[in-house]
Amino acid sequence: MPPATSAKYLRWLAALCVLLVGGAGALNYAMDPYGIHHYGKPGDWVKSRPRICNVERLHKAHAVRTTQAETLLLGNSRVLTAFAPTHPALWQPAYNLALSAANIYECRRYLEHAAAFHPPKLVLLGLDLWMFDADSLPEADFSEERLAVDADLRPQTHRLPPDFAAALFSTSAVRDSLLTVLGRGKKVSYPQGLRDESLLQPYLKPAHVLAENARWRKDMRTKPYDPRRPDGANPQFDALAAMIRFCAQRDIRLVLFIHPLHAEILDTALADGHTYREWMTSLLACVEANAQGATTPPEVWDFCGFNPITTEPFPQPGETVNRMRYYWEISHFRREVGDMMLGTMLAAESHGLGRRVRSATLADDLARLEKEHREWRGHLETAKTTTR
Amino acid sequence: MLFNSYEFLLAFLPLCLVGFFLLGEAGWTRAASLWLSVLSLGFYAWWNPDPTAPWNPKYLGIIVGSIVFNYLLGVRISAAIGRGARAPAKLALTCGVTVNLAVLAYYKYANFFADTLNAVTGTHFALGHIALPLAISFFTFTQIAYLVDSFHDVTKEDNFRCYLLFVAFFPHLIAGPIVLYRSLMPQFAKKETWRFNPDNFAAGLSLFAFGLFKKAVIADSLSPIANRAFGLVESGTALGVAAAWFGVFAYALQLYFDFSGYSDMAVGLGRMFNVSFPLNFDSPYKARDIVDFWRRWHITLSSFLRDHLYIPLGGNRLGGGRRYFNLFLTMLLGGLWHGAGWNFIIWGALHGTYLIVNHAWSRAVEKRPWAHTPPARLAGWALTFVAVLVGWVFFRAKTLPDALTLVAGMVGQHGLAGIFPGSMMDRLLVAGAAVLAFFAPNTQEIFRLAQVGKSAADTGPRHWQPSRGWAVASAVVLAAGLLQLSGVTEFLYFQF
């Protein structure tokens, strides 16, 4: 090829570079692998976006802008997988804004973000002990910059969300667009923020359940709940207090509920005799101290206990069929349980699961829980003795 | 500001180039020089460990103070040398070098020395957190070289504007190459330097594109693999032989592509401004012995240490034993220059020892014919690379126990199998990078004839020239580098 002049060379280089970068941007915009450009809008021809599950915090921060949700469901992966926004007891439209491994601070920031576009009328927040770990930090894919307001509720419109540059002009987005093309046959979607159950297919295999159970048990042993930092503070309780005040000031009905932990996990939480008790006491004190002046005081529901649902047995090693009805594995309950919980809290249904708790009755509730715990352990000991 | 950032590529660089050449073409070279210097200081100030507040002029005072101090001292030294007064000149030089090193020592080593003193004597000196100003190691060495050259009467500058440009010129400011006044500033004395030259711009932009590709695509892809291996060791996992070597190998490649890529970007940027910088990397992993390695790795630092430390210590002029001592001390201090920590000192000591062994071995076998056969050269290359890898363990590990654990893994003390810090894709990536490092021509070879003022004609297809083929190649690597600058952070444990 004959040498060209440098000026021509520069024109070629610039044109090709613009073409390549622009082409990547066009492909990423068209495929929208993270569901942030035209997800769910009329004409959105992409039926399945398998990569959203890796970037939930990014996807939901953008998706919630246009949902106009009257009900927001907040929490961690337990809410994400088990609470259908289409449940008839919820005020519609509803959106499941729960995030995998979220702590309370992340829930608070996503509530403030969503409310900046459309204040909800009802907020349900799923809680467990570990979301309040004093050392807990937001996950790596959490970004303050993409949220509509900062932590002092000042608008952040002056900043261009870096998400758009990353989602349009990056090799990782090109890779994810191609994976979206290749994965079009797979049905992976987030209807109203709810995690599609097709992602949980591996949990239908008993071996996978047992492996996950072993991992959870190890995690609970190696990373126990830490109620406070060395300086005595717990930023997660501060975040909850801020959420309660936020809802009270905006006349948003706030319903807090404690997950129905599987008996084996609850057994670990109750093992030392004081951690769970102290956490519940702090939780109710925080709620009652910050709800003053609220038209509708926040409700707190406790679904922990030892009952036929939470004591559901796991598959045994060697079994080939998973017959579990209420739980995916030790840590996550299924949508059937989520439906029962929503019915209990919002439609006065009775499923023998959960009760409303208040400071005044907490001592009795905890005493009953500890009694159930002793009985369950007694049954376990009896079963072990019988097996021997 | 980093070269591989949107703010640099989309705002700073175009603004800087347009302003420089508009003023230069109009004949306003002083204004162009000031434009370049002021923007370079802005480039320096746009850096903060906290990315949410990038503008951080806190350390601007240190670099500007350093520039003013060294300029005044240089003028004084040159004046004294000019009138034949060597003693006052030497005093000024000693004073200058001492102050420069004292400032460097305070910011870079004070905490390290205090911690070491506390550990040895049981005292409790606490200096608090002293943040390291960006590039202080580079601009300190650049200016010490200037003072020494002034003393030897090979450099003379009485124009502050020129001196400011020499130190602050952004392409070499952050991470080198370490430039000499006498090689850089004569280029700015030429009229053509201030005028846009499409030949230089095309070569510079292409070299920058290849450097960006090496840094953003290759090195940044290798980084998680190396981090995973060293992270496992930090968390107390003992790696088996294969995993330990794989992790260190990945780090060696990451470091090479990262630093040489950044140097290529610097050289390319200089070229866009019609300025030539010295070479900094020349395929160091192709080195056949450690002496050869140091002629190919961070060449401008090696030259600086040779000219301003090894030779003043006596070099090889005072006999074999003293030569080896000088070598060892030079490498030890070179290790300390890279970072304040015992691991860096050990790394320097290792390389000092390697060099002593290398020189002694070379003297012993230089007249043996077998020492120059291909198998011997191959063995020399392999041994050199292994020695370099062992050195990188100490360079990268956070603590000395971590480094020793990893070395123990490499020699098989933790078994052969175990956790492997890489998927099949990672292995392919490392293998691909290794092929490039060991067998491909480096960017200096590709751009062999593309030097300022020289024609690019009469070159083969593997050498860069302003052809359509090279335009396509450069556009692909530039686009890949640009697309690699950002990415969406993923949550890896996604099933729940």
Interface residues (C-beta under 8 A of the other chain):
Chain A: M1 P2 P3 A4 T5 S6 A7 K8 Y9 L10 W12 L13 A14 A15 L16 C17 L19 L20 V21 A24 Y34 C53 N54 V55 E56 R57 L58 S77 L80 T81 S100 A101 E139 A140 D141 S143 E145 P162 D163 A165 A166 A167 F169 S170 T171 S172 A173 V174 D176 L199 L200 P202 W328 S331 H332
Chain B: Y6 T52 P198 D199 F201 A202 A203 L205 S206 V217 A456 A457 Q465 P466 S467 R468 G469 W470 A471 V472 S474 A475 V476 L478 A479 A480 L482 L483 Q484 L485 S486 G487 V488 T489 E490 F491 L492 Y493 F494 Q495 F496
